Amino acid sequence: MDIKTLAAEMDSIVAQGAIVEAVEKFFADDANTSDYNQVTTTGKAQMVEKMKGFADAIAQVNGITHHRTIVDGNVTASEFTFDFLMKDDSSIYWHEIIRRIWNDEGQVIEEEYFNA
């Protein structure tokens, strides 16, 4: 499957709020992530653990909007807006760009988040 199709499928899963499932399905075992707060993960297992913890802290999904995705070779950039009410009564509203690098097997090997 080509990268454009894989990215569209992954973005569709994320837009449904199934963030853990997207990581489990599309990340390579040795994938790494980093975000604009300098938080990093090393390996798929660590990212799954991080996303499970985050998902468990969500009380209500107010909205997840996928705006667009661009593809250039094996690199994709997906723009999302996330709006969550957390169990601690805080609110999270993120407008972010998620840059992914994909390997030849169609798996994400690097994911970086940029605050848009």
PDB file as gemmi writes it, atoms N, CA and C in Angstrom:
CRYST1    1.000    1.000    1.000  90.00  90.00  90.00 P 1                      
ATOM      1  N   MET A   1       0.850  -1.175   0.000  1.00  0.00           N  
ATOM      2  CA  MET A   1       0.000   0.000   0.000  1.00  0.00           C  
ATOM      3  C   MET A   1       0.898   1.242   0.000  1.00  0.00           C  
ATOM      4  N   ASP A   2       0.486   2.270  -0.703  1.00  0.00           N  
ATOM      5  CA  ASP A   2       1.303   3.474  -0.773  1.00  0.00           C  
ATOM      6  C   ASP A   2       1.139   4.338   0.475  1.00  0.00           C  
ATOM      7  N   ILE A   3       2.096   5.228   0.687  1.00  0.00           N  
ATOM      8  CA  ILE A   3       2.133   6.064   1.892  1.00  0.00           C  
ATOM      9  C   ILE A   3       0.891   6.950   1.991  1.00  0.00           C  
ATOM     10  N   LYS A   4       0.426   7.488   0.879  1.00  0.00           N  
ATOM     11  CA  LYS A   4      -0.755   8.358   0.904  1.00  0.00           C  
ATOM     12  C   LYS A   4      -1.969   7.607   1.443  1.00  0.00           C  
ATOM     13  N   THR A   5      -2.154   6.378   1.005  1.00  0.00           N  
ATOM     14  CA  THR A   5      -3.273   5.554   1.462  1.00  0.00           C  
ATOM     15  C   THR A   5      -3.113   5.192   2.931  1.00  0.00           C  
ATOM     16  N   LEU A   6      -1.903   4.819   3.334  1.00  0.00           N  
ATOM     17  CA  LEU A   6      -1.643   4.467   4.732  1.00  0.00           C  
ATOM     18  C   LEU A   6      -1.882   5.669   5.651  1.00  0.00           C  
ATOM     19  N   ALA A   7      -1.405   6.832   5.241  1.00  0.00           N  
ATOM     20  CA  ALA A   7      -1.595   8.035   6.055  1.00  0.00           C  
ATOM     21  C   ALA A   7      -3.079   8.373   6.179  1.00  0.00           C  
ATOM     22  N   ALA A   8      -3.822   8.241   5.091  1.00  0.00           N  
ATOM     23  CA  ALA A   8      -5.266   8.522   5.137  1.00  0.00           C  
ATOM     24  C   ALA A   8      -5.965   7.566   6.090  1.00  0.00           C  
ATOM     25  N   GLU A   9      -5.575   6.291   6.059  1.00  0.00           N  
ATOM     26  CA  GLU A   9      -6.180   5.309   6.957  1.00  0.00           C  
ATOM     27  C   GLU A   9      -5.832   5.614   8.415  1.00  0.00           C  
ATOM     28  N   MET A  10      -4.566   5.933   8.675  1.00  0.00           N  
ATOM     29  CA  MET A  10      -4.156   6.247  10.043  1.00  0.00           C  
ATOM     30  C   MET A  10      -4.867   7.502  10.538  1.00  0.00           C  
ATOM     31  N   ASP A  11      -4.929   8.543   9.707  1.00  0.00           N  
ATOM     32  CA  ASP A  11      -5.594   9.788  10.108  1.00  0.00           C  
ATOM     33  C   ASP A  11      -7.076   9.565  10.378  1.00  0.00           C  
ATOM     34  N   SER A  12      -7.701   8.685   9.627  1.00  0.00           N  
ATOM     35  CA  SER A  12      -9.110   8.373   9.846  1.00  0.00           C  
ATOM     36  C   SER A  12      -9.322   7.716  11.211  1.00  0.00           C  
ATOM     37  N   ILE A  13      -8.421   6.827  11.586  1.00  0.00           N  
ATOM     38  CA  ILE A  13      -8.510   6.156  12.886  1.00  0.00           C  
ATOM     39  C   ILE A  13      -8.293   7.172  14.013  1.00  0.00           C  
ATOM     40  N   VAL A  14      -7.298   8.050  13.856  1.00  0.00           N  
ATOM     41  CA  VAL A  14      -7.034   9.089  14.862  1.00  0.00           C  
ATOM     42  C   VAL A  14      -8.248  10.005  14.992  1.00  0.00           C  
ATOM     43  N   ALA A  15      -8.840  10.398  13.878  1.00  0.00           N  
ATOM     44  CA  ALA A  15      -9.993  11.308  13.887  1.00  0.00           C  
ATOM     45  C   ALA A  15     -11.193  10.703  14.615  1.00  0.00           C  
ATOM     46  N   GLN A  16     -11.248   9.379  14.699  1.00  0.00           N  
ATOM     47  CA  GLN A  16     -12.318   8.698  15.432  1.00  0.00           C  
ATOM     48  C   GLN A  16     -11.998   8.594  16.919  1.00  0.00           C  
ATOM     49  N   GLY A  17     -10.821   9.070  17.311  1.00  0.00           N  
ATOM     50  CA  GLY A  17     -10.428   9.030  18.712  1.00  0.00           C  
ATOM     51  C   GLY A  17      -9.709   7.753  19.124  1.00  0.00           C  
ATOM     52  N   ALA A  18      -9.429   6.882  18.183  1.00  0.00           N  
ATOM     53  CA  ALA A  18      -8.777   5.603  18.482  1.00  0.00           C  
ATOM     54  C   ALA A  18      -7.260   5.756  18.351  1.00  0.00           C  
ATOM     55  N   ILE A  19      -6.694   6.621  19.176  1.00  0.00           N  
ATOM     56  CA  ILE A  19      -5.280   6.973  19.064  1.00  0.00           C  
ATOM     57  C   ILE A  19      -4.385   5.781  19.404  1.00  0.00           C  
ATOM     58  N   VAL A  20      -4.723   5.047  20.429  1.00  0.00           N  
ATOM     59  CA  VAL A  20      -3.926   3.871  20.814  1.00  0.00           C  
ATOM     60  C   VAL A  20      -3.931   2.857  19.678  1.00  0.00           C  
ATOM     61  N   GLU A  21      -5.086   2.610  19.111  1.00  0.00           N  
ATOM     62  CA  GLU A  21      -5.211   1.643  18.019  1.00  0.00           C  
ATOM     63  C   GLU A  21      -4.393   2.066  16.801  1.00  0.00           C  
ATOM     64  N   ALA A  22      -4.348   3.365  16.528  1.00  0.00           N  
ATOM     65  CA  ALA A  22      -3.558   3.857  15.394  1.00  0.00           C  
ATOM     66  C   ALA A  22      -2.074   3.565  15.609  1.00  0.00           C  
ATOM     67  N   VAL A  23      -1.590   3.800  16.824  1.00  0.00           N  
ATOM     68  CA  VAL A  23      -0.188   3.517  17.139  1.00  0.00           C  
ATOM     69  C   VAL A  23       0.078   2.018  17.019  1.00  0.00           C  
ATOM     70  N   GLU A  24      -0.791   1.215  17.594  1.00  0.00           N  
ATOM     71  CA  GLU A  24      -0.603  -0.245  17.552  1.00  0.00           C  
ATOM     72  C   GLU A  24      -0.570  -0.764  16.117  1.00  0.00           C  
ATOM     73  N   LYS A  25      -1.389  -0.212  15.259  1.00  0.00           N  
ATOM     74  CA  LYS A  25      -1.499  -0.706  13.881  1.00  0.00           C  
ATOM     75  C   LYS A  25      -0.381  -0.194  12.972  1.00  0.00           C  
ATOM     76  N   PHE A  26       0.034   1.055  13.131  1.00  0.00           N  
ATOM     77  CA  PHE A  26       0.904   1.670  12.129  1.00  0.00           C  
ATOM     78  C   PHE A  26       2.352   1.896  12.554  1.00  0.00           C  
ATOM     79  N   PHE A  27       2.666   1.842  13.832  1.00  0.00           N  
ATOM     80  CA  PHE A  27       4.034   2.116  14.261  1.00  0.00           C  
ATOM     81  C   PHE A  27       4.920   0.883  14.115  1.00  0.00           C  
ATOM     82  N   ALA A  28       6.150   1.110  13.674  1.00  0.00           N  
ATOM     83  CA  ALA A  28       7.179   0.067  13.683  1.00  0.00           C  
ATOM     84  C   ALA A  28       7.628  -0.126  15.133  1.00  0.00           C  
ATOM     85  N   ASP A  29       8.144  -1.288  15.441  1.00  0.00           N  
ATOM     86  CA  ASP A  29       8.582  -1.577  16.818  1.00  0.00           C  
ATOM     87  C   ASP A  29       9.636  -0.598  17.309  1.00  0.00           C  
ATOM     88  N   ASP A  30      10.462  -0.081  16.402  1.00  0.00           N  
ATOM     89  CA  ASP A  30      11.551   0.826  16.796  1.00  0.00           C  
ATOM     90  C   ASP A  30      11.218   2.296  16.532  1.00  0.00           C  
ATOM     91  N   ALA A  31       9.951   2.628  16.422  1.00  0.00           N  
ATOM     92  CA  ALA A  31       9.534   4.006  16.155  1.00  0.00           C  
ATOM     93  C   ALA A  31       9.842   4.917  17.340  1.00  0.00           C  
ATOM     94  N   ASN A  32      10.179   6.164  17.033  1.00  0.00           N  
ATOM     95  CA  ASN A  32      10.452   7.173  18.057  1.00  0.00           C  
ATOM     96  C   ASN A  32       9.542   8.368  17.842  1.00  0.00           C  
ATOM     97  N   THR A  33       9.217   9.069  18.925  1.00  0.00           N  
ATOM     98  CA  THR A  33       8.379  10.257  18.827  1.00  0.00           C  
ATOM     99  C   THR A  33       8.990  11.389  19.643  1.00  0.00           C  
ATOM    100  N   SER A  34       8.604  12.613  19.275  1.00  0.00           N  
ATOM    101  CA  SER A  34       8.975  13.786  20.064  1.00  0.00           C  
ATOM    102  C   SER A  34       7.909  14.851  19.852  1.00  0.00           C  
ATOM    103  N   ASP A  35       7.759  15.712  20.862  1.00  0.00           N  
ATOM    104  CA  ASP A  35       6.764  16.774  20.730  1.00  0.00           C  
ATOM    105  C   ASP A  35       7.353  18.122  21.085  1.00  0.00           C  
ATOM    106  N   TYR A  36       6.543  19.144  20.973  1.00  0.00           N  
ATOM    107  CA  TYR A  36       6.992  20.518  21.193  1.00  0.00           C  
ATOM    108  C   TYR A  36       7.273  20.817  22.658  1.00  0.00           C  
ATOM    109  N   ASN A  37       6.951  19.899  23.561  1.00  0.00           N  
ATOM    110  CA  ASN A  37       7.297  20.041  24.981  1.00  0.00           C  
ATOM    111  C   ASN A  37       8.543  19.241  25.336  1.00  0.00           C  
ATOM    112  N   GLN A  38       9.258  18.760  24.314  1.00  0.00           N  
ATOM    113  CA  GLN A  38      10.488  17.985  24.491  1.00  0.00           C  
ATOM    114  C   GLN A  38      10.246  16.617  25.131  1.00  0.00           C  
ATOM    115  N   VAL A  39       9.028  16.108  25.032  1.00  0.00           N  
ATOM    116  CA  VAL A  39       8.720  14.763  25.524  1.00  0.00           C  
ATOM    117  C   VAL A  39       8.975  13.785  24.383  1.00  0.00           C  
ATOM    118  N   THR A  40       9.714  12.729  24.669  1.00  0.00           N  
ATOM    119  CA  THR A  40      10.046  11.751  23.640  1.00  0.00           C  
ATOM    120  C   THR A  40       9.640  10.347  24.086  1.00  0.00           C  
ATOM    121  N   THR A  41       9.453   9.474  23.095  1.00  0.00           N  
ATOM    122  CA  THR A  41       9.295   8.049  23.368  1.00  0.00           C  
ATOM    123  C   THR A  41      10.277   7.310  22.482  1.00  0.00           C  
ATOM    124  N   THR A  42      10.711   6.174  22.981  1.00  0.00           N  
ATOM    125  CA  THR A  42      11.619   5.317  22.228  1.00  0.00           C  
ATOM    126  C   THR A  42      10.969   3.955  22.107  1.00  0.00           C  
ATOM    127  N   GLY A  43      10.572   3.609  20.896  1.00  0.00           N  
ATOM    128  CA  GLY A  43       9.947   2.312  20.643  1.00  0.00           C  
ATOM    129  C   GLY A  43       8.431   2.367  20.714  1.00  0.00           C  
ATOM    130  N   LYS A  44       7.832   1.498  19.961  1.00  0.00           N  
ATOM    131  CA  LYS A  44       6.370   1.402  19.881  1.00  0.00           C  
ATOM    132  C   LYS A  44       5.743   1.133  21.239  1.00  0.00           C  
ATOM    133  N   ALA A  45       6.319   0.226  22.018  1.00  0.00           N  
ATOM    134  CA  ALA A  45       5.732  -0.146  23.313  1.00  0.00           C  
ATOM    135  C   ALA A  45       5.622   1.064  24.235  1.00  0.00           C  
ATOM    136  N   GLN A  46       6.639   1.911  24.244  1.00  0.00           N  
ATOM    137  CA  GLN A  46       6.609   3.091  25.101  1.00  0.00           C  
ATOM    138  C   GLN A  46       5.542   4.080  24.619  1.00  0.00           C  
ATOM    139  N   MET A  47       5.384   4.211  23.298  1.00  0.00           N  
ATOM    140  CA  MET A  47       4.361   5.119  22.763  1.00  0.00           C  
ATOM    141  C   MET A  47       2.962   4.585  23.060  1.00  0.00           C  
ATOM    142  N   VAL A  48       2.753   3.286  22.937  1.00  0.00           N  
ATOM    143  CA  VAL A  48       1.453   2.693  23.273  1.00  0.00           C  
ATOM    144  C   VAL A  48       1.126   2.970  24.738  1.00  0.00           C  
ATOM    145  N   GLU A  49       2.096   2.767  25.618  1.00  0.00           N  
ATOM    146  CA  GLU A  49       1.891   3.027  27.047  1.00  0.00           C  
ATOM    147  C   GLU A  49       1.525   4.500  27.283  1.00  0.00           C  
ATOM    148  N   LYS A  50       2.240   5.401  26.633  1.00  0.00           N  
ATOM    149  CA  LYS A  50       1.970   6.838  26.779  1.00  0.00           C  
ATOM    150  C   LYS A  50       0.555   7.166  26.301  1.00  0.00           C  
ATOM    151  N   MET A  51       0.166   6.639  25.153  1.00  0.00           N  
ATOM    152  CA  MET A  51      -1.153   6.944  24.588  1.00  0.00           C  
ATOM    153  C   MET A  51      -2.279   6.320  25.405  1.00  0.00           C  
ATOM    154  N   LYS A  52      -2.048   5.142  25.980  1.00  0.00           N  
ATOM    155  CA  LYS A  52      -3.056   4.534  26.857  1.00  0.00           C  
ATOM    156  C   LYS A  52      -3.280   5.415  28.078  1.00  0.00           C  
ATOM    157  N   GLY A  53      -2.196   5.910  28.674  1.00  0.00           N  
ATOM    158  CA  GLY A  53      -2.312   6.793  29.824  1.00  0.00           C  
ATOM    159  C   GLY A  53      -3.056   8.065  29.480  1.00  0.00           C  
ATOM    160  N   PHE A  54      -2.750   8.634  28.315  1.00  0.00           N  
ATOM    161  CA  PHE A  54      -3.423   9.852  27.883  1.00  0.00           C  
ATOM    162  C   PHE A  54      -4.907   9.580  27.627  1.00  0.00           C  
ATOM    163  N   ALA A  55      -5.220   8.521  26.900  1.00  0.00           N  
ATOM    164  CA  ALA A  55      -6.614   8.197  26.583  1.00  0.00           C  
ATOM    165  C   ALA A  55      -7.418   7.932  27.853  1.00  0.00           C  
ATOM    166  N   ASP A  56      -6.805   7.280  28.827  1.00  0.00           N  
ATOM    167  CA  ASP A  56      -7.495   6.994  30.086  1.00  0.00           C  
ATOM    168  C   ASP A  56      -7.794   8.255  30.889  1.00  0.00           C  
ATOM    169  N   ALA A  57      -7.072   9.342  30.617  1.00  0.00           N  
ATOM    170  CA  ALA A  57      -7.272  10.598  31.341  1.00  0.00           C  
ATOM    171  C   ALA A  57      -8.346  11.484  30.706  1.00  0.00           C  
ATOM    172  N   ILE A  58      -8.871  11.068  29.555  1.00  0.00           N  
ATOM    173  CA  ILE A  58      -9.888  11.859  28.856  1.00  0.00           C  
ATOM    174  C   ILE A  58     -11.270  11.530  29.411  1.00  0.00           C  
ATOM    175  N   ALA A  59     -11.995  12.559  29.837  1.00  0.00           N  
ATOM    176  CA  ALA A  59     -13.372  12.374  30.299  1.00  0.00           C  
ATOM    177  C   ALA A  59     -14.349  12.465  29.131  1.00  0.00           C  
ATOM    178  N   GLN A  60     -14.061  13.386  28.218  1.00  0.00           N  
ATOM    179  CA  GLN A  60     -14.985  13.618  27.100  1.00  0.00           C  
ATOM    180  C   GLN A  60     -14.210  14.137  25.897  1.00  0.00           C  
ATOM    181  N   VAL A  61     -14.511  13.598  24.738  1.00  0.00           N  
ATOM    182  CA  VAL A  61     -13.963  14.120  23.484  1.00  0.00           C  
ATOM    183  C   VAL A  61     -14.966  15.119  22.940  1.00  0.00           C  
ATOM    184  N   ASN A  62     -14.595  16.384  22.937  1.00  0.00           N  
ATOM    185  CA  ASN A  62     -15.467  17.420  22.387  1.00  0.00           C  
ATOM    186  C   ASN A  62     -15.364  17.487  20.873  1.00  0.00           C  
ATOM    187  N   GLY A  63     -14.213  17.087  20.355  1.00  0.00           N  
ATOM    188  CA  GLY A  63     -14.052  17.075  18.911  1.00  0.00           C  
ATOM    189  C   GLY A  63     -12.629  16.762  18.500  1.00  0.00           C  
ATOM    190  N   ILE A  64     -12.512  16.068  17.385  1.00  0.00           N  
ATOM    191  CA  ILE A  64     -11.232  15.831  16.725  1.00  0.00           C  
ATOM    192  C   ILE A  64     -11.478  16.130  15.257  1.00  0.00           C  
ATOM    193  N   THR A  65     -10.758  17.116  14.749  1.00  0.00           N  
ATOM    194  CA  THR A  65     -10.934  17.509  13.353  1.00  0.00           C  
ATOM    195  C   THR A  65      -9.638  17.284  12.597  1.00  0.00           C  
ATOM    196  N   HIS A  66      -9.721  16.491  11.535  1.00  0.00           N  
ATOM    197  CA  HIS A  66      -8.583  16.313  10.629  1.00  0.00           C  
ATOM    198  C   HIS A  66      -8.763  17.318   9.503  1.00  0.00           C  
ATOM    199  N   HIS A  67      -7.833  18.248   9.385  1.00  0.00           N  
ATOM    200  CA  HIS A  67      -7.955  19.305   8.389  1.00  0.00           C  
ATOM    201  C   HIS A  67      -7.390  18.904   7.035  1.00  0.00           C  
ATOM    202  N   ARG A  68      -6.189  18.339   7.030  1.00  0.00           N  
ATOM    203  CA  ARG A  68      -5.557  17.961   5.763  1.00  0.00           C  
ATOM    204  C   ARG A  68      -4.296  17.166   6.043  1.00  0.00           C  
ATOM    205  N   THR A  69      -3.835  16.476   5.018  1.00  0.00           N  
ATOM    206  CA  THR A  69      -2.569  15.747   5.072  1.00  0.00           C  
ATOM    207  C   THR A  69      -1.820  15.994   3.779  1.00  0.00           C  
ATOM    208  N   ILE A  70      -0.526  16.247   3.897  1.00  0.00           N  
ATOM    209  CA  ILE A  70       0.304  16.338   2.706  1.00  0.00           C  
ATOM    210  C   ILE A  70       1.305  15.198   2.735  1.00  0.00           C  
ATOM    211  N   VAL A  71       1.688  14.744   1.554  1.00  0.00           N  
ATOM    212  CA  VAL A  71       2.598  13.615   1.417  1.00  0.00           C  
ATOM    213  C   VAL A  71       3.734  14.021   0.485  1.00  0.00           C  
ATOM    214  N   ASP A  72       4.957  13.749   0.918  1.00  0.00           N  
ATOM    215  CA  ASP A  72       6.132  13.995   0.086  1.00  0.00           C  
ATOM    216  C   ASP A  72       7.066  12.801   0.263  1.00  0.00           C  
ATOM    217  N   GLY A  73       7.031  11.886  -0.676  1.00  0.00           N  
ATOM    218  CA  GLY A  73       7.836  10.672  -0.570  1.00  0.00           C  
ATOM    219  C   GLY A  73       7.367   9.831   0.593  1.00  0.00           C  
ATOM    220  N   ASN A  74       8.271   9.578   1.542  1.00  0.00           N  
ATOM    221  CA  ASN A  74       7.916   8.765   2.706  1.00  0.00           C  
ATOM    222  C   ASN A  74       7.627   9.622   3.947  1.00  0.00           C  
ATOM    223  N   VAL A  75       7.371  10.922   3.734  1.00  0.00           N  
ATOM    224  CA  VAL A  75       7.076  11.844   4.832  1.00  0.00           C  
ATOM    225  C   VAL A  75       5.661  12.385   4.658  1.00  0.00           C  
ATOM    226  N   THR A  76       4.906  12.364   5.756  1.00  0.00           N  
ATOM    227  CA  THR A  76       3.565  12.948   5.738  1.00  0.00           C  
ATOM    228  C   THR A  76       3.456  13.992   6.836  1.00  0.00           C  
ATOM    229  N   ALA A  77       2.561  14.948   6.624  1.00  0.00           N  
ATOM    230  CA  ALA A  77       2.265  15.957   7.637  1.00  0.00           C  
ATOM    231  C   ALA A  77       0.749  16.093   7.707  1.00  0.00           C  
ATOM    232  N   SER A  78       0.189  15.796   8.865  1.00  0.00           N  
ATOM    233  CA  SER A  78      -1.261  15.809   9.060  1.00  0.00           C  
ATOM    234  C   SER A  78      -1.613  16.901  10.060  1.00  0.00           C  
ATOM    235  N   GLU A  79      -2.593  17.706   9.708  1.00  0.00           N  
ATOM    236  CA  GLU A  79      -3.042  18.796  10.574  1.00  0.00           C  
ATOM    237  C   GLU A  79      -4.344  18.397  11.263  1.00  0.00           C  
ATOM    238  N   PHE A  80      -4.341  18.498  12.582  1.00  0.00           N  
ATOM    239  CA  PHE A  80      -5.500  18.140  13.402  1.00  0.00           C  
ATOM    240  C   PHE A  80      -5.796  19.243  14.415  1.00  0.00           C  
ATOM    241  N   THR A  81      -7.052  19.300  14.859  1.00  0.00           N  
ATOM    242  CA  THR A  81      -7.435  20.038  16.052  1.00  0.00           C  
ATOM    243  C   THR A  81      -8.059  19.031  17.011  1.00  0.00           C  
ATOM    244  N   PHE A  82      -7.553  18.994  18.236  1.00  0.00           N  
ATOM    245  CA  PHE A  82      -8.048  18.098  19.274  1.00  0.00           C  
ATOM    246  C   PHE A  82      -8.659  18.932  20.386  1.00  0.00           C  
ATOM    247  N   ASP A  83      -9.851  18.553  20.836  1.00  0.00           N  
ATOM    248  CA  ASP A  83     -10.557  19.277  21.898  1.00  0.00           C  
ATOM    249  C   ASP A  83     -11.066  18.247  22.903  1.00  0.00           C  
ATOM    250  N   PHE A  84     -10.442  18.219  24.090  1.00  0.00           N  
ATOM    251  CA  PHE A  84     -10.769  17.230  25.111  1.00  0.00           C  
ATOM    252  C   PHE A  84     -11.095  17.888  26.436  1.00  0.00           C  
ATOM    253  N   LEU A  85     -12.025  17.296  27.170  1.00  0.00           N  
ATOM    254  CA  LEU A  85     -12.233  17.590  28.579  1.00  0.00           C  
ATOM    255  C   LEU A  85     -11.601  16.429  29.334  1.00  0.00           C  
ATOM    256  N   MET A  86     -10.692  16.749  30.254  1.00  0.00           N  
ATOM    257  CA  MET A  86      -9.959  15.719  30.958  1.00  0.00           C  
ATOM    258  C   MET A  86     -10.652  15.370  32.273  1.00  0.00           C  
ATOM    259  N   LYS A  87     -10.328  14.219  32.819  1.00  0.00           N  
ATOM    260  CA  LYS A  87     -10.935  13.764  34.072  1.00  0.00           C  
ATOM    261  C   LYS A  87     -10.605  14.672  35.247  1.00  0.00           C  
ATOM    262  N   ASP A  88      -9.517  15.434  35.162  1.00  0.00           N  
ATOM    263  CA  ASP A  88      -9.175  16.372  36.229  1.00  0.00           C  
ATOM    264  C   ASP A  88      -9.859  17.729  36.027  1.00  0.00           C  
ATOM    265  N   ASP A  89     -10.839  17.785  35.119  1.00  0.00           N  
ATOM    266  CA  ASP A  89     -11.617  18.982  34.783  1.00  0.00           C  
ATOM    267  C   ASP A  89     -10.841  20.038  33.994  1.00  0.00           C  
ATOM    268  N   SER A  90      -9.636  19.727  33.577  1.00  0.00           N  
ATOM    269  CA  SER A  90      -8.917  20.644  32.695  1.00  0.00           C  
ATOM    270  C   SER A  90      -9.384  20.411  31.258  1.00  0.00           C  
ATOM    271  N   SER A  91      -9.088  21.366  30.426  1.00  0.00           N  
ATOM    272  CA  SER A  91      -9.423  21.259  29.006  1.00  0.00           C  
ATOM    273  C   SER A  91      -8.146  21.256  28.192  1.00  0.00           C  
ATOM    274  N   ILE A  92      -8.150  20.472  27.137  1.00  0.00           N  
ATOM    275  CA  ILE A  92      -7.032  20.450  26.203  1.00  0.00           C  
ATOM    276  C   ILE A  92      -7.592  20.838  24.838  1.00  0.00           C  
ATOM    277  N   TYR A  93      -6.989  21.835  24.240  1.00  0.00           N  
ATOM    278  CA  TYR A  93      -7.341  22.248  22.881  1.00  0.00           C  
ATOM    279  C   TYR A  93      -6.029  22.403  22.122  1.00  0.00           C  
ATOM    280  N   TRP A  94      -5.747  21.437  21.265  1.00  0.00           N  
ATOM    281  CA  TRP A  94      -4.504  21.436  20.499  1.00  0.00           C  
ATOM    282  C   TRP A  94      -4.810  21.580  19.030  1.00  0.00           C  
ATOM    283  N   HIS A  95      -4.108  22.464  18.384  1.00  0.00           N  
ATOM    284  CA  HIS A  95      -4.091  22.541  16.927  1.00  0.00           C  
ATOM    285  C   HIS A  95      -2.661  22.179  16.568  1.00  0.00           C  
ATOM    286  N   GLU A  96      -2.476  21.010  15.969  1.00  0.00           N  
ATOM    287  CA  GLU A  96      -1.112  20.558  15.761  1.00  0.00           C  
ATOM    288  C   GLU A  96      -0.901  19.910  14.399  1.00  0.00           C  
ATOM    289  N   ILE A  97       0.361  19.912  14.025  1.00  0.00           N  
ATOM    290  CA  ILE A  97       0.820  19.221  12.822  1.00  0.00           C  
ATOM    291  C   ILE A  97       1.573  17.987  13.304  1.00  0.00           C  
ATOM    292  N   ILE A  98       1.238  16.838  12.734  1.00  0.00           N  
ATOM    293  CA  ILE A  98       1.913  15.592  13.080  1.00  0.00           C  
ATOM    294  C   ILE A  98       2.716  15.161  11.851  1.00  0.00           C  
ATOM    295  N   ARG A  99       4.045  15.227  11.990  1.00  0.00           N  
ATOM    296  CA  ARG A  99       4.918  14.810  10.889  1.00  0.00           C  
ATOM    297  C   ARG A  99       5.342  13.365  11.127  1.00  0.00           C  
ATOM    298  N   ARG A 100       5.182  12.560  10.104  1.00  0.00           N  
ATOM    299  CA  ARG A 100       5.555  11.148  10.216  1.00  0.00           C  
ATOM    300  C   ARG A 100       6.530  10.770   9.112  1.00  0.00           C  
ATOM    301  N   ILE A 101       7.496   9.947   9.476  1.00  0.00           N  
ATOM    302  CA  ILE A 101       8.377   9.331   8.491  1.00  0.00           C  
ATOM    303  C   ILE A 101       8.032   7.850   8.479  1.00  0.00           C  
ATOM    304  N   TRP A 102       7.833   7.321   7.288  1.00  0.00           N  
ATOM    305  CA  TRP A 102       7.409   5.939   7.098  1.00  0.00           C  
ATOM    306  C   TRP A 102       8.557   5.116   6.516  1.00  0.00           C  
ATOM    307  N   ASN A 103       8.650   3.843   6.930  1.00  0.00           N  
ATOM    308  CA  ASN A 103       9.668   2.957   6.359  1.00  0.00           C  
ATOM    309  C   ASN A 103       9.119   2.267   5.110  1.00  0.00           C  
ATOM    310  N   ASP A 104       9.937   1.452   4.478  1.00  0.00           N  
ATOM    311  CA  ASP A 104       9.541   0.771   3.236  1.00  0.00           C  
ATOM    312  C   ASP A 104       8.447  -0.275   3.454  1.00  0.00           C  
ATOM    313  N   GLU A 105       8.231  -0.688   4.704  1.00  0.00           N  
ATOM    314  CA  GLU A 105       7.186  -1.662   5.024  1.00  0.00           C  
ATOM    315  C   GLU A 105       5.853  -0.989   5.321  1.00  0.00           C  
ATOM    316  N   GLY A 106       5.807   0.335   5.195  1.00  0.00           N  
ATOM    317  CA  GLY A 106       4.565   1.059   5.452  1.00  0.00           C  
ATOM    318  C   GLY A 106       4.276   1.275   6.925  1.00  0.00           C  
ATOM    319  N   GLN A 107       5.320   1.393   7.731  1.00  0.00           N  
ATOM    320  CA  GLN A 107       5.174   1.631   9.163  1.00  0.00           C  
ATOM    321  C   GLN A 107       5.813   2.968   9.530  1.00  0.00           C  
ATOM    322  N   VAL A 108       5.238   3.620  10.526  1.00  0.00           N  
ATOM    323  CA  VAL A 108       5.799   4.879  11.023  1.00  0.00           C  
ATOM    324  C   VAL A 108       7.050   4.563  11.833  1.00  0.00           C  
ATOM    325  N   ILE A 109       8.155   5.230  11.474  1.00  0.00           N  
ATOM    326  CA  ILE A 109       9.400   5.045  12.225  1.00  0.00           C  
ATOM    327  C   ILE A 109       9.753   6.289  13.035  1.00  0.00           C  
ATOM    328  N   GLU A 110       9.137   7.412  12.689  1.00  0.00           N  
ATOM    329  CA  GLU A 110       9.350   8.635  13.454  1.00  0.00           C  
ATOM    330  C   GLU A 110       8.097   9.488  13.372  1.00  0.00           C  
ATOM    331  N   GLU A 111       7.691  10.021  14.518  1.00  0.00           N  
ATOM    332  CA  GLU A 111       6.538  10.905  14.557  1.00  0.00           C  
ATOM    333  C   GLU A 111       6.895  12.090  15.437  1.00  0.00           C  
ATOM    334  N   GLU A 112       6.646  13.296  14.925  1.00  0.00           N  
ATOM    335  CA  GLU A 112       6.944  14.517  15.666  1.00  0.00           C  
ATOM    336  C   GLU A 112       5.736  15.427  15.617  1.00  0.00           C  
ATOM    337  N   TYR A 113       5.454  16.063  16.760  1.00  0.00           N  
ATOM    338  CA  TYR A 113       4.274  16.918  16.889  1.00  0.00           C  
ATOM    339  C   TYR A 113       4.701  18.375  16.963  1.00  0.00           C  
ATOM    340  N   PHE A 114       4.037  19.204  16.183  1.00  0.00           N  
ATOM    341  CA  PHE A 114       4.315  20.634  16.157  1.00  0.00           C  
ATOM    342  C   PHE A 114       3.051  21.383  16.532  1.00  0.00           C  
ATOM    343  N   ASN A 115       3.172  22.326  17.446  1.00  0.00           N  
ATOM    344  CA  ASN A 115       2.049  23.153  17.865  1.00  0.00           C  
ATOM    345  C   ASN A 115       1.756  24.143  16.742  1.00  0.00           C  
ATOM    346  N   ALA A 116       0.572  24.014  16.160  1.00  0.00           N  
ATOM    347  CA  ALA A 116       0.200  24.902  15.059  1.00  0.00           C  
ATOM    348  C   ALA A 116      -0.518  26.085  15.630  1.00  0.00           C  
TER     349      ALA A 116                                                      
END                                                                             
